[in-house]
Amino acid sequence: MARTIDRENITATHWIIRPYVRVTPVLEVDAADIGLSAFRLVLKLEQLQRSGSFKARGAFANLLMRTIPAAGVVAASGGNHGVAVAYAAQRLGLRARIFVPTVASPAKIARIRESGAELVIGGDGYTDALAASEACMAQTGAVSVHAFDQVETLLGQGTLAMELAAQAPALDTLLVPVGGGGLIGGIAAWHAGETKIIGVEPEEAPTLTAALRAGRPVDAKTGGIAADSLAPRRVGELMFPIAQAHVERVVLVSDAAMRHAQDVLWACVRIVAEPGAAAPLAALLTGGYVPTLEERVGVIISGGNTTAVDFGAR
């Protein structure tokens, strides 16, 4: 039976994946400490999730809620989804073949290899990896685990919102990074208009911005420093109506702004975030989103799969 992407099914998914994922912590920060005006800022530290990003939620949801054949699973990924599926498959004793493009970061490639999954690197971007994974699925009979356009993926990512609502129940606004839209789709489905949801995506990969402008998912440019996490060619079909209904707006941030946000996270709270994960904070630091006085704002730090960087040297 087809599942709808709503609070009831997100709650059910939470209890299914709960033994396999971490309850990641939140950190309340005085906004003045990072050069912002007086509002309350809560960071959801999902870079501490198993596999190093929120993607573990959707990966385990797929592998636990679907029938997996002996041929196992295949997944296409810019990096984090591949790491998560490889990790989940290893935990559950399943075969996995992961396809990533050449832009995938060395840190993410290394983590996939460490899991024991078969890794295939090729093509310039996520779309190339997706095409290769679909060909493999057709040839082998393996199940495809989509990075963002799969019901189970969206339900899994939505468990982050359920968890955060219990940890920080009085949030007025949530800033969420956007790539293919699995995370913001799941979060927006959970809140269903009860909390203001602001999407943040790179100027060089404005997938949701382009879709909202066109009224449907359309191809957008796919570049920039977050190309291994926030740069599919278009957002998912499943998340788009959710975004139309429940995402208030989308803010675009530059590569330079994401780098600066990485620096600020490290300098002020000693958090290492990959560029795409720093995008929501970049929206605050650049004034792309300006909270009202005493507004309680949540920021999703979505992943930390990056090589060690001397941020102070930049």
N, C-alpha and C positions, 0 to 999 in steps of 0.2 A: 504494500500500500504506500502511495506517495506521501511523503511527509511535508507539511507546510512549515515555512520558516517563521516561527512565532515563539512567544515566550514559553508556552507549554512544551513544545518540542525541544527548545533550548534547555529547559530544566531537565527533561528526561535525558538528553545527551550529556549534561553535566554529570549525572550519576553514573552513566555508563563509562565515561572516560576518567572519572575522578581517581581511580586507583593508579592511573598511569601518568597523570600530569601534576605539576606543582601548583599550589596556591601561591602565586607570586605576591610579594609584598607591595605596599604602597608607601610613599614617602611624602610627607607634607613639607613644603618648602616655603619660606618667606619670600614672596616675589621680589621684595626689595634686595634680597641677597644676590639676585642675578640681574639687577639693574632695571627692574620693572616696577610699576606703580603698586599701590596697596590693594592687592586682591589675594585671595587664598588659592594656592596652587598645589595640586596633588598629582604626583607622578606614579603611574602604574608601571612597575618594573618588570615588564614581560621579557626583557633580555635575560632574566634569571630563570626563565622557563626551561624545561627539558628540551634539548637540542638547540638552545640559544635564542629561541624566538617563539612568538605566539602560535606559529604554524603547527606546533606539536598537537594543539587542540584539534584542529581539523584533520590532521593525519590520523590520530587515534580514533576519531569519530568515524572516519571512512573504514579503517581496518577492522573496527569492532562492530560496526552496524551494517556492514555489507558482507555478502558471501564471497570469500576469496578462494579462487581455484588453486590447484597445485602449481600452476604457472606463476602465481604470485601477483605482484602489482608492478605497474610502470607509472612513472611520474615525470612530468616536464617542469622545470623550475629555473628561475633566475639564480637560485641558491638556497634560500631558507626553507622553502617547501621541500626541496629535495633532501636537505639535511633531516627535516622532520619525518618524512616518509621513510627514509633509510633507517632512522633511529627507531621509529615505531615498528617497522618490519623486523628489525633485529630483536626487539623486546618480545615480540609475539611469535618469533620463529617462522617468519614468512620470507619468501624470496622477493627481492626488489631490484628493479633496474631503473636507474635515474638518468635522465637526459638534461644536460645543462648547456647553455651557450658559452662561447669563449669569453664573454664579459663576466661570467661568474667569478667571484673573488676567490683568491687562493685559500682564504680561511674556510670558506664554505665547501670548496672542493675537497680540502683535507678532511673535513668532518664527515663528508659523505663516504670517502674512502675508508675512514676509520670504522665505520659502521659495518663494513663487509658487504655493502650493496654493490652491484655492478654499476659502474659509472661510465657514461658515454658523453664526451664533450664534443660539440660541433655546432656550427652555425653562428650567426652574428648576434642573435637575440632570442628572447623567449619564444617567439613564434616558430622559429626554426626547431627549437627543442621540442615544442609541442607537436609539430608535424612528425618528427622522428619517433616520438613516443606513441603516436597514434598508429603509425606503420608497424611498430613492434607489437602493439596490442592486437592488431588484426592478424599478425603472423603467428603469435604465440598463444593467444587466448587469455593473456594476463588481463587483470582489471586495471583500468586507468583511474588514478587518483588525481583529480583536477585541482590545481592550486587555488582556484577561487570560484569557478562556475559549477559547483556541485552542491546539492542540498546538504549532504553530510558535512562538507567543508564549512559552509556558512553556519550550520548549527553548532559545530565545534568552536568556531571563532566567537560565536555569540556567547559562549560560556564565560568569556572574559568579562563581558558586560554584567552578567549575573554575579560573578565573583566580586567585581569592583563595586557594584551596588550595595553589597553587604559590608564591604570594607569602608566605603566612603559614601554613605547614603544620601548626603545632602548636596551633591554636585549639581550645579546649574548647567554646566556646559562641559562637553567632552570634545577634545581635539584629537583626531584620528588620522594616521597616515593612510594614503590611498595608492594602491597599485592596481590590481585587478578588481578590488572592491570586496573581497571576501570578508575582511575584518570589519570594515565600516558597514557592510551589509548585515552581518550578524549582530553587531552592536546596535545599529539602528532598529533592527527587527525586535530586539529585546526591549529597548526603550519606547519604541512606537510613539514618538512625539512627546514623551514625558520629560525628557532631557534634551537640551539643545545639542545637536550633533553638527560639528564643523569638520569637513574633510580638508586635508592638507596634502597637496601633491606637488611634485617638482614642475617648474616652468618647462623643463625639457621633456616631460612626460605627462601632459595634461589630459589623461584619459577620461576621468569623470567630468571634468570641465567641458570637454568636447562633447561628451554624451548628453549632458544636460542642455547644452546649447542646441544640439541637433534634435533632441527629443527621443533619442535611441542610442545604443552603443555604436560608436563609429571609430574608425582608425584614427590614431593620433601619433604624433612623433614620439620616439622612444630613445631618449638619450640621457646624458648627464651622469653625475657621480653616483646616483642611486639606481642606475640601470639594472643592477642585479637584484633589486628588491621592489622598486616602484615603477617599472616600465614595461608592462605588457603592451601590446598594440591597442587593446580596447578593454573596457570593463566588461564584467560578466553580464549575461542576459538575466540571470536569476536575481542579482542584487540590484539591477537598475530600477525596477519599480519601487523597491524599498527605499532607495536613495531619493527618488522623485518625491516620495511621500514624507520621508522623515529626516533627510539631511537638509539642514537650513541653507548652507552654502559651502562653497569650496574655495580655499585660499591657495594661491600658487606661491612657491618660494624658490629662490635661486640656488644654484649649487653653492655659491659663496655663503648664503645665509645658512644652509645646512651645515657647512663646515664650521661656521662660527658657533652654531648651536651645539655641535659636538664639543667644541672647545669649552663652551660655557658649562656644559654638563660635567665635563672632567674637572675644570678648575673649581667649580663651586660645590659639587656634591660627589666628585670622584666616581662618576658613572661613565663607562665606556659604551657608547652607542654607535651603531653603524649609521651612515649618512641618512638613509631613509627613515630610520627610527628617530632621528633628531629633527625631522621635518615639522612635527607639530610645535615643538618649542621654537623653531625658527619663525613660525607664523606669529608667535607672541613677540619675539625679540625684534622683528621687523615692523611690527604694527599692522601686519596683515589681518590679525584679529586683536581687537582692543577690548578687554573686559571692562565692565562697569565697576564702580567702586564697591568693594566687598563681594564681588561675584566669586563664586567658588568654582574653579576651573580644574578639570582633569586632563592630563596629558598622557597619552599612551606611548611609552618607550617600547617599541615593538620588537626590537632585536639587538643583539650585540655580537653577531658573528662577523668579526672584522679582525684583521691582523693588528698586532700591537702597534700603536702609533704614539709618537712623542708629540702630543697635541701642542705643547708649549713651543715647539720648534717651528710651527707653521707661521 
